[in-house]
Amino acid sequence: MTRVVVTGVAGFLGSHLAEALLARGENVTGLDNFDAFYARAVKEANVAGLAPNPRFNLVEGDIRDANLTRSLLAPGDVVVHLAARAGVRPSLEDPALYASVNVTGTTTLLEAARAAGVRAFIFAGSSSVYGNSAPVPFREDYAALDPISPYAATKRAGELLCSTFAHLYGMRIMSLRFFTAYGPRQRPDLAIHKFTRLMAGGQPIPRFGDGSMERDHTWVGDIVQGTVAARDWVARPDGPAFEIVNLGESRTVRLDRLIALIGEALGVTPRIEPQPMQPGDVQRTCADITRARMLLGYQPTTAIEDGIPRFVQWYKEAHGRQT
């Protein structure tokens, strides 16, 4: 029976994806190194619900470990490579680490897949590769030659490596360019989770820029739906191929509007601490999802006005009702 190997399984997206795959009867092996980017306890909680399932196996290890990755993979596996050193702003502080994990790690995993005879591979790309110069909405055929952060550059490098392996070794690979995902278990450092935590605790919100920055915030269930469809696409016997596909909501939300929505859901008035724009941050992201609809039948269903109250409800249940 086909097995899906999910790297970064203890993370936000990885744990949700593993749940969805198990729910439809898949065998899932998850790989995670429980990196200290945020608390190990958070990641352990993410996978706690997966552990009792007999079709789930958790392996602790690093994608840069060539011996481990080669021993982990087998012919017929489908690899969903979500593991990465995350974050635009932190990548400015340690670009070498980001290159090591995101570029060397991806190369190591691709080579392990090739050596094992794995032909179906999904790479977690990022909307950050579009930079500030791409026409809105962002289309996958844009050249994406000017990323403005080390993180974005490593993600674009990963896509180029995937394209090369698909061409050379007959693999079927899809890079999913995720647009800002949110929902239960979102990483604590990301805006919606961070703002909710601060507001719930009666603390001010650091707002970078004048509030006009826009993001294509996408509910995690929509992202998972598209990723599961991509898992089926790469496993088709149609022959080698490489595709880049946006997964977003295809709608922008201003930063000041996002803060207001969180405040409304919590029943508090946000207190704003203006901060200068940060290097590496793009002004806006917005996905053209025409290709996702065509190749994957992708159809996002959760608008930000519905998603934010659902996230806040999860936060209260998980962390207590502080307000």
N, C-alpha and C positions, 0 to 999 in steps of 0.2 A: 504494500500500500504506500502511496506517495507520502513523503514526510515533508513538512515545511520547517525550515530552519530559520528562526528569527533572531537576528543579532540586535542587541539593545533591548531585549525582551522585558527587562525590569523598568524601562522608562515609561513615560506617559503613553506614547503611541504604541510602543511594543507590547505593553501589557493589554491594552484595548484590542489590538490586532490578534494577539494570542487567544483572548477570550472568544472573539468572533470565529476564529478558525476552529477552535475546539468545539464551539456550539454547533458547527456544521459537520462535525465528525472527523476532522483532520487529526493526524498525529503531528505534534509540534515539539520540536527541540528548541529551547531558548538559550542563547549565549549572552552573558552580560559580565562585565568586570566590576560592577558596582563602584564605578568611578566616584571620587570624592567631590565632584562638581556640586552635588548637593547630598544631603544626608542619606547614608546607607539605609537607615530605618524607613525612609520614605519609599525607596525602591523595593525593600523587602515587603512592605505593605502592598505595593502594587502587584506583586506576584503571589501573595499569600493565597488568594482565591484560586490560583491556577494549580498549585502544588497537589491538591488531593486528586486531581484528574489523572487516571492511569495512562492517558494518551499524551501527557505533558512530561517533558524531561528538562530540567534546568541544569546548565553547565556554567560554572563560573570560570571565566578566563578572558583573555585579551585577543581582539581580532588581529593584533600584530604578531601573535605567536603562531608561526608557520606550522610547527609540528601539531599544535592543538587543532588549528582549523583544518589541516589536511586529514587528521584522524577523525574529525567530527563529521565530515561530509561523505556522501555515498552517491553512486549513480541513481538518477531518478529523483533526487531531492529538488525541492524548490527553495531557493535562498531569498529571504527578504532582509536586506541589509539596512537596518535602521541605526545601528550603533555609530556614534560620532561624538566628537568633542563639540558641544553646542555653544551657541551664543555669539552674537556679532561683536558686542563691546568687549567681552573678555578675550576675544581673539586678537585684539590689538595689543594686549599685555603679554601674550605668549604665543606668537605666531608659529614658532618652531614646534610647539606641542600640537597645535592644530594641524600642521602639515604632517606630523608623525602619525597621529591617530587617523585623520580623515583621508590622507593621501596614501601614506605607506600602509595603513591598516586596510584600506579598500583594495589596494594592489595585492596585498597578502591574501585577502579573502578571495579575490577574483582568481588568483593563481591556484589557490587550494581547490576552488570549484572546477577550474579547468582540469587539474590533475586528477580529480575524483570522477570526472565525466559528467559533472553537473552542467546542464545546458539552460536551465531556467533560473533567472536572476533578476531581482528587483533592487534598485538602488534608491535610497532616500535622498532626493535632491532638495533644493531650496529655492524659494522665490527670490532670495537675496542675490542670486546670480544675475538678475536683470539690472541691478544697479539703479542709477538715477536717470539714465538716458533712454530707456526702452519706452516706446509709445504705449499708452494706456488704452485698452487693457493689454496686459502682457501676453504675447503669443510665443509659442515654442520655437517658431522659425526665426525669431530675433537672434542675432549672433552671440549676444551675451559675452562681449569681449572686454567689458570694463567693470568688473565687480569692484566694490569700494571698501571691502574689509577682507582681512585674511580668511575669515570663515567662509565668506562667499567665494573667494578664489579657490579654496580647497574643495568646495562643493562642485564648482565648475570643473576642476581637475578630475574629480571622481567621475563625472559624466564622460569626459573625454577618454578616460581609462576604460569605462564600460563600452563605449563605442568601439574602441580598439579591440577589446576582447571579443565582442560580437563579430567583428569583421574577420579576425584572425582564426578564431576557434569554433565558429559555428554556433555560438551561444545565442540565446534569445533573451534579450535584456530590455527592461523598461526603467527609465529614470522618472520617478514621480516628483515633480517640483511642488512640495507642500507649501501652502500659504498658511499663515499663522494659525495653528490649530489650538483650540481651547476646549475645555470640558472637564469633567471630574478627573482628578489626579494630574491636572496640568502641572508642569514644572513650577516650583515655587518662585523662580526668578522671573518668570514671564509676566507680562503686564497685567493681565486680568487677574491672575492669582495674587500677584503682589499688591495690586490696588485694593482688591477685596480684603486681604489680610490687614492692610494698613487702615482702611476705613473702618473695618469691623473693630479694630483696636483703638479707634478714636485718634489716629495719627494722620498727619498731613500727607498729601500725595505729591511726590516729585514729578513735575510735568516738564518734559524736555521739549523746548521750543514753545511756540505760541498756541499749541493745541490743534493746529491745522494738519499735522502729520496724519496720514491715512493708511489704514491697513485692511487687508482682505481677511478678516477673522473667520475661521471655518470650524464648525462644530466637529468634534472628534468622531462622532458617528458617521458623518458624511465622508471624512477622510478614510475611515476604516472601510466603508462601503466601496470606495474607489480602489483601495489597496487590495481588497479581496478579489475584486474584478481583475485587477492587474495580475494577481497570482494565477488566475485562470488563463489570462492572455499569454503569459510567458510560458505556461505549461503546454500550450497548444503545439501540435506536431507540424506546424506550417513551415518550419525551417528557420534559419538564423535571421535575426532582425534586431534593430536597436531603435527604440522610440523614446522621446521625451514627452511627458504629459503633465500638464498643470492639474493640480487638485486644489481648488479654492471654492469660495462661495460666489465669486464673480460680482462682488459688491464691496465698496469701500466704506469704512466707518472712520470718521475723524476722531482724533484722540480725545478732544474735549467732549464729544458725544459719548464715547465709550465710558469715560469717567462718570458722566451724568447718569448713564444707564445703570452702572454698578451702584451708584449712590441711591438711585430710585429703588433698586431691588433690595438694598440693605435698609432703606428707610432713614438715610443720613444725608446731610449736606456735605459734599466733599470740601476739604480745605486744601488749597493748591499751593505748592511751593514751586514757583517758576525756576527752571534750570535751562542753561544753554543747550542747543542741539548738540548731540554727541557725534564725534567722528565715526564714520562707518554706517550710520543710520541712513536709510533711504527715506525720501519724502513720502512715497506712497507705494503700495503694492495693490495690484488688481489683476485677477486671473481671467484670461480668455479660456473658457472651458469647452470650446467647440470640439477639440480633439478628444477630450476625455469623454464627452457624450458619445462621440462616434465610435471610439475604440472600446470603451468600457461600459457604456450605458450609464455613465455617471450622472446623477441627479441630486445635488444637495437640496436638503429639505428644511434645514433649521436656520431661520433668520436670527440675527444678533439680538433682536428684541425678545425672542423666545429663549435663546441660548443663555443669555446673561442671567435671567432669573433661575434657570435650571442649574447653572454653575453655582450661584450664590446659595441655593438650597443645599446642594451637595456640600459646599464649604461649611455651612452651619452645622450640618449633620456630622461632618468629619472632624470639625475643630471646635464645636461649641458655639452657642449663640451669644456672642460677646456684646452685640449692640442692644 
